[in-house]
């Protein structure tokens, strides 16, 4: 039979209320008393009843993490970091994915039923500004937006500087002596910020080096997967003799592009250099290893979880935007 709150109280020789205060994280408990109760909890293997905690505190201790696709390495690595950071603050995390479905994103943002399940939400989808434009803080759970949204002061936002990240990747190729540089990742049918901002960074870097972006060297990608990168790179190579570098808007696109270069009988980086964005583990161990712009996933996760915990505690805390750092990581796919 599972240990109860009374069993712990009897073992520690304290009142049930004292045990409840310790379990609830009530700060006005002496360290000596807290140690006694904690020792009894460990000895008995006591696990707090989540339903009772919810009734007592009005909180479930659960956070919701929403991502487009959990099997995309960047999002799976982000999810792991979020789970670790949440655990350190006493939260558990449940993960949902939208599958790039904008209607699904709207439902998750506005689902009133989720208020009974979660204390707050970390939202990393592809939601457009239109989907967020008429959403008020009172319409949703305490919310932290992750990724590339336009900060308007309503919701906390943890993001990266996509324009600068793309600029850095393209500049690296230019500094390696490449001049016929293609880009893979534009999504003209979408209005969310990632592809728009990375296209802008690509354009700015070229113009700073006296080059005009060439439409024929910019290829769309419906998704940011390996197959999309392979298909786009194959078309670029066939249509653009003399192509000497490819900037991909994600590492998975870049992995597909590298395979396409080799299948065309060419070499990376000797004939065509390739760089991505994300710094997924796969790219570090591929051959050639993938040059990339590394996004500080642990920083993103830590900042987002800490900010959400603060908002759960005080919903009136002013919204804030935090830009996570990034770093160019040159590897074999551009360095040789």
C-alpha positions as CSV (number, residue, x, y, z in Angstrom):
1,X,0.0,0.0,0.0
2,X,1.3,3.4,-0.9
3,X,2.4,5.7,1.9
4,X,0.1,8.5,2.9
5,X,0.6,12.0,4.2
6,X,-0.3,10.7,7.7
7,X,2.3,7.9,7.4
8,X,5.0,10.5,6.7
9,X,3.8,12.7,9.6
10,X,3.9,9.7,12.0
11,X,7.4,8.7,10.8
12,X,8.8,12.3,11.1
13,X,6.8,12.9,14.3
14,X,5.3,16.1,13.0
15,X,1.8,17.3,12.1
16,X,0.2,16.5,8.8
17,X,0.1,20.2,8.1
18,X,3.9,20.4,8.5
19,X,4.3,17.6,6.0
20,X,1.9,19.3,3.6
21,X,3.8,22.6,3.9
22,X,7.1,20.8,3.0
23,X,5.5,19.0,0.1
24,X,3.9,22.2,-1.2
25,X,7.2,24.1,-1.0
26,X,6.0,26.4,1.7
27,X,9.1,28.5,2.5
28,X,8.3,29.3,6.2
29,X,9.4,25.9,7.5
30,X,12.6,25.5,9.4
31,X,15.5,23.7,7.7
32,X,15.7,21.2,10.5
33,X,12.0,20.4,10.2
34,X,12.2,20.2,6.4
35,X,15.1,17.7,6.6
36,X,13.2,15.5,9.0
37,X,10.1,15.4,6.7
38,X,12.2,14.9,3.6
39,X,14.0,11.9,5.3
40,X,10.7,10.4,6.2
41,X,9.4,10.9,2.6
42,X,12.5,9.1,1.2
43,X,12.3,6.3,3.7
44,X,8.6,5.6,2.9
45,X,8.8,6.3,-0.8
46,X,5.9,8.7,-0.5
47,X,4.6,10.3,-3.7
48,X,2.3,13.3,-3.4
49,X,-1.2,12.9,-4.8
50,X,-1.4,15.3,-7.8
51,X,-5.2,15.6,-7.5
52,X,-5.0,16.6,-3.9
53,X,-2.2,19.1,-4.7
54,X,-4.4,20.6,-7.5
55,X,-7.3,21.0,-5.1
56,X,-5.1,22.5,-2.4
57,X,-3.0,24.9,-4.6
58,X,-5.0,25.4,-7.8
59,X,-2.0,24.2,-9.7
60,X,-1.2,20.9,-11.4
61,X,2.6,21.1,-11.7
62,X,2.3,20.4,-15.4
63,X,3.5,22.5,-18.3
64,X,2.6,22.1,-22.0
65,X,5.2,22.2,-24.7
66,X,3.9,22.6,-28.2
67,X,6.2,22.1,-31.2
68,X,5.6,21.6,-34.9
69,X,7.2,18.1,-35.2
70,X,8.8,16.3,-32.3
71,X,10.9,14.1,-34.6
72,X,12.8,17.2,-36.0
73,X,16.1,17.0,-34.1
74,X,16.1,20.7,-33.1
75,X,12.7,20.4,-31.5
76,X,13.5,17.0,-29.8
77,X,16.7,18.6,-28.4
78,X,14.7,21.6,-27.2
79,X,12.1,19.3,-25.6
80,X,14.8,17.5,-23.7
81,X,16.3,20.7,-22.4
82,X,12.8,22.1,-21.4
83,X,12.1,18.9,-19.5
84,X,15.4,19.1,-17.6
85,X,14.8,22.8,-16.7
86,X,11.2,22.2,-15.7
87,X,12.2,19.3,-13.5
88,X,14.6,21.5,-11.7
89,X,11.8,23.9,-10.8
90,X,9.4,21.1,-9.8
91,X,7.3,20.9,-13.0
92,X,6.6,18.1,-15.4
93,X,6.2,18.6,-19.1
94,X,3.7,17.1,-21.6
95,X,4.5,17.5,-25.3
96,X,2.1,18.1,-28.2
97,X,2.8,18.7,-31.8
98,X,0.9,20.7,-34.4
99,X,2.1,19.0,-37.6
100,X,2.4,22.4,-39.3
101,X,-1.4,22.6,-39.0
102,X,-2.4,26.2,-38.4
103,X,-5.9,25.3,-37.3
104,X,-4.5,22.9,-34.7
105,X,-2.3,25.7,-33.5
106,X,-5.4,28.0,-33.0
107,X,-7.2,25.2,-31.1
108,X,-4.2,24.6,-28.7
109,X,-3.8,28.4,-28.1
110,X,-7.5,28.9,-27.2
111,X,-8.4,25.5,-25.7
112,X,-10.2,26.3,-22.4
113,X,-10.1,22.7,-21.4
114,X,-6.3,22.8,-21.1
115,X,-6.6,25.3,-18.2
116,X,-7.6,22.4,-16.0
117,X,-4.6,20.3,-17.1
118,X,-1.7,22.7,-17.3
119,X,-0.3,25.6,-15.3
120,X,1.3,27.2,-18.4
121,X,2.3,26.7,-22.0
122,X,5.6,26.9,-24.0
123,X,4.5,27.4,-27.6
124,X,6.9,26.8,-30.4
125,X,4.8,26.4,-33.5
126,X,4.6,28.2,-36.9
127,X,1.8,30.5,-35.8
128,X,1.5,33.6,-38.0
129,X,0.9,37.0,-36.7
130,X,-2.7,36.8,-37.9
131,X,-3.3,33.9,-35.6
132,X,-2.0,35.8,-32.6
133,X,-3.3,39.2,-33.5
134,X,-6.7,38.9,-31.7
135,X,-5.5,36.7,-28.9
136,X,-5.4,38.3,-25.4
137,X,-3.5,37.0,-22.4
138,X,-6.9,36.2,-20.8
139,X,-7.8,33.9,-23.7
140,X,-5.0,31.4,-22.9
141,X,-2.9,29.8,-20.3
142,X,0.2,31.7,-19.0
143,X,2.1,31.6,-22.3
144,X,5.7,31.8,-23.5
145,X,6.2,32.1,-27.3
146,X,9.3,30.3,-28.6
147,X,10.8,31.0,-32.0
148,X,10.3,33.7,-34.6
149,X,7.3,35.9,-33.8
150,X,7.0,39.6,-33.8
151,X,7.1,40.8,-30.2
152,X,4.2,43.2,-29.5
153,X,4.3,43.4,-25.7
154,X,1.4,41.0,-25.0
155,X,3.2,37.6,-24.6
156,X,6.7,36.7,-23.4
157,X,8.9,35.7,-26.3
158,X,12.2,33.8,-26.4
159,X,13.8,33.8,-29.8
160,X,17.0,34.0,-31.8
161,X,18.1,36.8,-34.2
162,X,17.3,34.9,-37.5
163,X,18.5,37.8,-39.7
164,X,21.9,37.9,-38.0
165,X,22.2,34.1,-38.0
166,X,21.6,33.8,-41.7
167,X,23.9,36.8,-42.3
168,X,26.7,35.1,-40.4
169,X,26.2,31.8,-42.3
170,X,26.3,33.5,-45.7
171,X,29.2,35.8,-44.7
172,X,31.2,32.7,-43.8
173,X,30.7,31.3,-47.3
174,X,31.7,34.6,-48.8
175,X,34.8,34.8,-46.7
176,X,35.7,31.3,-47.9
177,X,35.9,32.7,-51.4
178,X,32.5,31.5,-52.6
179,X,30.5,33.8,-54.9
180,X,27.8,31.7,-56.6
181,X,25.9,31.0,-53.4
182,X,22.4,29.4,-53.4
183,X,19.9,29.5,-50.5
184,X,17.4,26.7,-49.7
185,X,14.4,27.4,-47.3
186,X,12.2,30.1,-48.5
187,X,8.5,29.5,-48.0
188,X,6.5,32.1,-49.9
189,X,3.1,30.6,-48.9
190,X,3.9,31.1,-45.2
191,X,3.9,34.4,-43.4
192,X,5.7,33.4,-40.2
193,X,9.0,35.0,-39.5
194,X,11.7,32.2,-39.8
195,X,12.0,31.9,-43.6
196,X,11.4,35.6,-44.1
197,X,14.1,36.6,-41.7
198,X,16.6,34.1,-42.9
199,X,16.0,35.2,-46.5
200,X,16.7,38.8,-45.3
201,X,19.9,37.9,-43.7
202,X,21.1,36.0,-46.8
203,X,20.3,39.1,-49.0
204,X,22.0,41.5,-46.7
205,X,25.3,39.5,-46.5
206,X,25.4,39.3,-50.3
207,X,24.8,43.0,-50.8
208,X,27.5,43.9,-48.2
209,X,29.9,42.0,-50.5
210,X,28.7,43.7,-53.7
211,X,26.6,40.8,-54.9
212,X,23.0,40.9,-56.0
213,X,20.8,38.0,-54.9
214,X,19.9,35.8,-58.0
215,X,16.4,34.5,-58.1
216,X,17.5,31.3,-59.8
217,X,19.8,30.5,-56.8
218,X,17.0,30.8,-54.2
219,X,15.0,27.6,-53.8
220,X,11.8,27.1,-51.8
221,X,11.4,24.2,-49.3
222,X,7.9,23.2,-48.2
223,X,9.3,21.7,-45.0
224,X,12.8,21.8,-43.4
225,X,13.6,18.1,-43.8
226,X,16.3,16.1,-45.5
227,X,14.2,15.1,-48.5
228,X,13.3,18.8,-49.1
229,X,17.0,19.7,-49.0
230,X,17.9,16.9,-51.3
231,X,15.3,17.8,-53.9
232,X,16.1,21.6,-53.8
233,X,19.8,21.0,-54.1
234,X,19.4,18.6,-57.0
235,X,17.4,21.2,-58.9
236,X,19.9,23.9,-58.1
237,X,22.9,21.8,-59.3
238,X,21.2,20.8,-62.5
239,X,20.1,24.4,-63.4
240,X,23.1,26.4,-62.2
241,X,26.5,25.2,-63.4
242,X,29.2,26.9,-61.5
243,X,27.3,26.9,-58.2
244,X,29.9,26.8,-55.4
245,X,28.0,27.1,-52.1
246,X,24.6,26.5,-50.6
247,X,23.2,28.1,-47.5
248,X,20.4,26.0,-46.0
249,X,17.9,27.5,-43.5
250,X,18.1,24.4,-41.3
251,X,20.7,21.6,-40.7
252,X,18.3,18.9,-42.0
253,X,18.0,20.8,-45.3
254,X,21.8,20.9,-45.3
255,X,22.1,17.2,-44.7
256,X,19.9,16.5,-47.7
257,X,21.8,19.0,-49.8
258,X,25.2,17.3,-49.0
259,X,23.8,14.0,-50.2
260,X,22.6,15.6,-53.4
261,X,26.0,17.1,-54.1
262,X,27.7,13.7,-53.8
263,X,25.1,12.0,-55.9
264,X,25.8,14.6,-58.6
265,X,29.4,13.4,-58.7
266,X,30.7,16.5,-56.9
267,X,32.5,17.0,-53.6
268,X,31.8,18.9,-50.4
269,X,33.3,21.4,-49.8
270,X,35.8,21.3,-52.8
271,X,33.1,21.9,-55.4
272,X,30.2,23.1,-53.3
273,X,30.4,24.2,-49.7
274,X,27.3,23.7,-47.5
275,X,26.2,25.4,-44.3
276,X,23.0,25.1,-42.2
277,X,21.5,26.5,-39.0
278,X,20.6,24.7,-35.8
279,X,23.7,22.6,-34.8
280,X,21.9,19.3,-34.4
281,X,24.0,16.4,-33.2
282,X,23.7,14.6,-36.5
283,X,25.7,17.4,-38.2
284,X,28.5,17.1,-35.7
285,X,29.1,13.4,-36.6
286,X,28.3,13.4,-40.3
287,X,31.0,13.1,-42.9
288,X,31.8,15.7,-43.8
289,X,30.8,17.3,-40.5
290,X,28.3,20.1,-41.1
291,X,29.2,23.8,-40.7
292,X,26.3,25.5,-39.0
293,X,25.1,28.4,-36.8
294,X,24.6,27.0,-33.4
295,X,21.5,28.0,-31.5
296,X,21.9,28.0,-27.7
297,X,19.1,25.5,-27.0
298,X,19.9,25.2,-23.3
299,X,19.7,28.9,-22.9
300,X,16.4,29.1,-24.8
301,X,14.9,26.3,-22.6
302,X,16.2,27.7,-19.3
303,X,15.0,31.2,-20.0
304,X,11.6,30.1,-21.3
305,X,10.9,27.8,-18.3
306,X,12.1,30.4,-15.7
307,X,10.0,33.1,-17.4
308,X,6.9,30.8,-17.5
309,X,7.3,29.9,-13.8
310,X,7.4,33.6,-12.9
311,X,4.3,34.3,-15.0
312,X,2.4,31.4,-13.4
313,X,3.3,32.8,-10.0
314,X,2.4,36.4,-11.0
315,X,0.2,36.6,-14.2
316,X,0.6,40.4,-14.2
317,X,4.4,40.4,-14.7
318,X,5.0,42.6,-17.8
319,X,5.8,40.6,-21.0
320,X,9.4,40.6,-22.1
321,X,11.4,39.5,-25.1
322,X,14.7,37.7,-24.8
323,X,17.0,37.1,-27.8
324,X,19.1,34.0,-27.3
325,X,22.8,34.0,-28.4
326,X,24.1,32.1,-31.4
327,X,27.5,31.1,-32.7
328,X,29.0,30.2,-36.1
329,X,30.6,26.8,-36.0
330,X,32.8,26.1,-39.1
331,X,33.3,22.4,-39.9
332,X,34.4,20.3,-42.8
333,X,31.5,21.1,-45.1
334,X,32.9,24.6,-45.7
335,X,36.5,24.3,-44.4
336,X,37.7,21.2,-46.2
